[in-house]
Amino acid sequence: VWDYLTLRIDRTLDHVLLLAYFAGLMAAFAFQMRAERGRWVPAFLVDRAWVFDLGSSFFLGALLSALGITVLRATHPGPAALFVGLLLGLALANEVGVTALHGSVARFAMVGFLGFQLTSLVMPVLFGALVGTGIGMVGAAFATIALLVFIEVGKTKRPKSLARDRVLPLASSAGGVAFLLALIVLGIVPPLPLVLREGVVARDVQRVGGEIELIEPHRRSAFMQVLWGPPSITWEPGQSVAVYTAVYAPADVDLVLYACWEHWDPERELWAQTDRIAQSMEGGRSSGWRSWTRKRHVQPGSWRVRIETPGGREAGRTRLEV
């Protein structure tokens, strides 16, 4: 609740805090695995394993919460709901202390997973531009190698094993990144930090002075859409249908997004794209960057408007019935 009320992805201080959480998680993991491998740890912590457990649980929970809240900024249902479900499952497993999250394999997989996502989330804020998956992979690799080096420093009381102590951790981290990349290819992970903050169906949208006015708006929350379906609007030839969108993005980001209008074709049983409209945007508004698109030539049935990046990754969608 605190994260939902206070977290802003366009505020540098919040990202510094997330990086501090990640550093804390790395330190807790490192001391846990140093103790397990018989390497030196501070004497007052040798018999206090609960300190490591508490630290890793807190920092991991904080990071999963921050990622989940960021995605939940998208107030309309879409594939990202599956990603939120995954984060929720990991958070619940962390809270109840599932032992599967305590092994070296799980720890390094989480480091790869979180290193990738945090790099993708933080870099646009620092540099004012979106980053591709390549920089996320670099972030994951850097975090993994740094953790491995910290664990390996010093003498050990047990025989070293290349497969167990190095190959397995690296493979685990690579597995976490590969899993995340698969979700990205499937369109399940949104292009963080971009998310659709709001989507409203209306008869038309116009700018009056410095304000945006929606004509005959049809608002329906994500929860109500799940229960009752998308909002509906009556259309006749000569009239228009508009979709207003607000995209949540970090300050100083300047890029082009696309509003893709798609109609459900019942004969072919697929979504057929009718328009892909470019929209130049700038970030920096806590309520999201505001824009809209309208169509005069529609047909009755199910429609959706997907907001996507030039690379085709979906930031969110709005459904409607005509």
N, C-alpha and C positions, 0 to 999 in steps of 0.2 A: 504494500500500500504506500509506504514511504517513497519507494522508487518510482511508482507510478505518478505520484503527486509532484515529485521534485526533479526527476531525471530529464535532462534536455540534451539532445544529441547535437545541438548547435552551440553548446557552451564548452569551451576548452577545458575549464576547470573540472567538469564532469568526466572528461576523457582522461585527464591526469589521474583522477581518483580511480578510474577503471584500470589504468596501467599499474597503479599502486597496489590494487587488489591482486592483479595478475602476478606482480613481483612477490607479494606475500604468499600466494598459492605456490609459486615456484620454490620459495624458501622452505615452506612447510613440507612439500613433497621431497625436497632435497634432504632435509634432516631426517625424514621418515626413512628414506631409502639408504641413507648413510648408516643409520642405526641398524637397519636390517642386513646390510652388507658388512657389518663389523668395522666400519670406519669411524674416525674420531668425530664426536659431537661434544658440545660443552658438558662438563661433568654434572652440572645441576639439572640437565635435561635427560641424562641417561635413563633414569628410572621414572621419567614423567612423559611417557608416550602420549598421554591424553592431551598434552599441550599441542603436539603435532596434529593429532586427530581433530582437535577443536579448531586449530588454525586453518587446516586444509578444508574442513567442512564449512567454516564461515566464508572464506574467500571464494571457494567454488560456488557456494550458494549465492553469494553476492553477484558473481559474474553471470551465472545462469539467469538470475533474476533480471539483471540489467539488459541482457540480450532479449529475454522474453518480453520485457516491457517495451523495448524499442520496436519489436515486431507488432506488439499489441496496439501501437499507435495507429496501425492500419485498422480502421474501424469497420471495414467491410470484409466479409468472408472471402476466402480464396485458398489457394494451395498453401499459403504461409501458415494456415491454421495447423497443418500437419507438423510444421517446424516448431510451432509453439507447443504442440503436444509432446514432441520429442524433448524439448527443453524442460517442460513440466515434469515429464517422467524422470529425467536425470536429476532434477531438483528434489523430487520426492525420494528417490533412491538415496541421494546424498543426505537428506534430513533424517531418514530412518536408519542410516548407517549400514547400507547394504555392503557386505564384505567384497563384492565383486568390484566396487569402485576403489578398493584400497590396494590392490595389487599393482605391481610395476607396469604391467600391460595396460591396465585401465588408466593409470596416472599419465603415462606417456601419450596414450590416445587422447586424453582430455587436453594435454598440453598442445598437441598438434591441432586439435579441433578449435580450442580457444585462441591459440596464437594466430591461426588463420583468420578467425572472425574478428578479433580485436584489431588486427592490422587493417582489415578491410573497413572497420568502423572508424578508427581513429585517423588514419591517413587523410581522408577527405577533409576532415576538420582542420588539420594542421596545414594542408597545402591548398585547400580550396578547389580540389578537383577529384573526381571519382577515380578509383584505382581498379585495375583488373584483378583477376584471380592470381596472376603471377606474383604480385606483391604480397598477397595473403600467404602463398606458399613460402616466400622468403621469410616472412615473419614467423611462420610455424617452424621452419628449419632452424632459424636463429635461436628460438626459444628452446627447442629440443636439444640442440648441441650445447647451449649454455647450461642447461640442467644436467646433461650427461657429464660435462666437464666438471661441474661443481661436485657431483656425486663421486666421481672417480679420483678426485684429489686426495692424496694421503694413502697411508698403508692400510691394508686390510687383514683381518684375522682369518679370512677364509681364502681358499684358492680362487684366483680369477678365472672367469670363463668368458671367452670372446662372444659366444652365442648368447649366453644368458645376460651378461652385463652390458653388452653394446649392441649386438645385432638385433636382439629381441626388442629393446627399447626403441631403436630407430624404426624398426618395422611396425611397431605399435603406433608410433606417431604418424608414420606414413599412412597407416590404415585409417586413422582418424581423419586425416586430410582427404584421403581418397573417398571416404564415406561422405564427407561434406561436399566434395566436388560432384559426386553422383547426385546428391540432392539438388545442387545448383543446376546441373544439366536437366534434371526432371522438373525444374521450375518450382521446387518446394521452398527453397531458401530465397527470400527477397534480396534485392541488391542493396543491403545495408550500406550507408545509413538512410537511403531513400525508402520511404513508406508512404502510402496513401493515407493522409490524415482524415480526409472527409470526401465523400462523394454524394452528390444530391441530384436527383432527377427533377427537371423543371420544364416548363413550357418554353422559357427563354431566360437568358442572363444578360444583364446590361450593367455598364458602369455609370453611376450617377455621382459626379464629382469625384471624390476619392474613395467612394464606397461601391460595393458590388451588390446589385439588387437582383434577386431571383424572382421570376414571374411564375406563379403557381407551383411553388416547390413541393416535392413529394419526398419527405424525409422518412427513413425507416432505419432504425439501428441494426447493427449486425445481428444482435440477439433476436430481434423481431423478424429479421429476414430468414433466419434459420427456422423459426417457428411458422411464419406465415408466408414466406416467399418474398421476392423482390417487390418494390413499389411498382404500381401500374399507372399508365397515363393514357388518356384518350386522344387519338390523333385523327385528323381529317385532312384531305388534300389541301394544300395552301398553308397549313400550320407547320410548326417546327417542334422538334424535341431536342432538349439541351441537357447536357450533363456537366455540372460544376464539380471541379476537383480541387483539393488542396493537398499538395505534396509536402511532407515534412522532410526538410533537408538542412544540412549544416550551413552556417553563414558563409558567404563569399563563394559558394559553389555556383558556377555558371555553366550550364549545359543545355542540351536539347533533349526533351522527352517526346514520346509519341503517344497520342490517344488513338487507340485502335478500336473502331466500331466493328462489332461482329454480330451476325444474326444466326440464330439456330435454324439449320436446314433439317426439317424432320424427315425428308426423303433420304438424304445422304447420312443423316444422324451425325452431324458435325457442325462446328461453329465456322461459318463462312465470313471472312473479313471483307468488309465493304469500303472502309476508309482507314488510312493511317496518317494522322494529321500531326505534323511537327509543331512543337511548342517550346520556344526558348524560355528558360527559367533561371531565376537566381534564388539562392537560399537565404536564410536569415530570419524568417518569421516563425515565431513559436507556434502559430496556428497553421502554418504551412503556406507554401507558395500557391497562389490562387490563379486558376485559369478555367476555361470552359470550351466546349465544342458543341456545335449544334448541327442537326440534320433536318432537311425539309422533305427528303425523299426516303421514307421508311415504309415498312409494311407490318401488319399485325403479327405478333408473335413475341418470342423471347429475344432480348438483346443484352449485350454486355459491352462495356467500354473498359478496356485494359490500358493501364498506364505503364509503358515499358521504356527501357533504356535503348540507346542505339544498338546495343548488342543483343537486344531481345529479352532481357531479364525483366520480369514483371514486378513493379512496385506496388501494385494493388489493382482492384477491379471494382466496377459498379454494375450491378444487374438491374434490368428493368423489363417490364412487360408493356408492350404497345397494344 
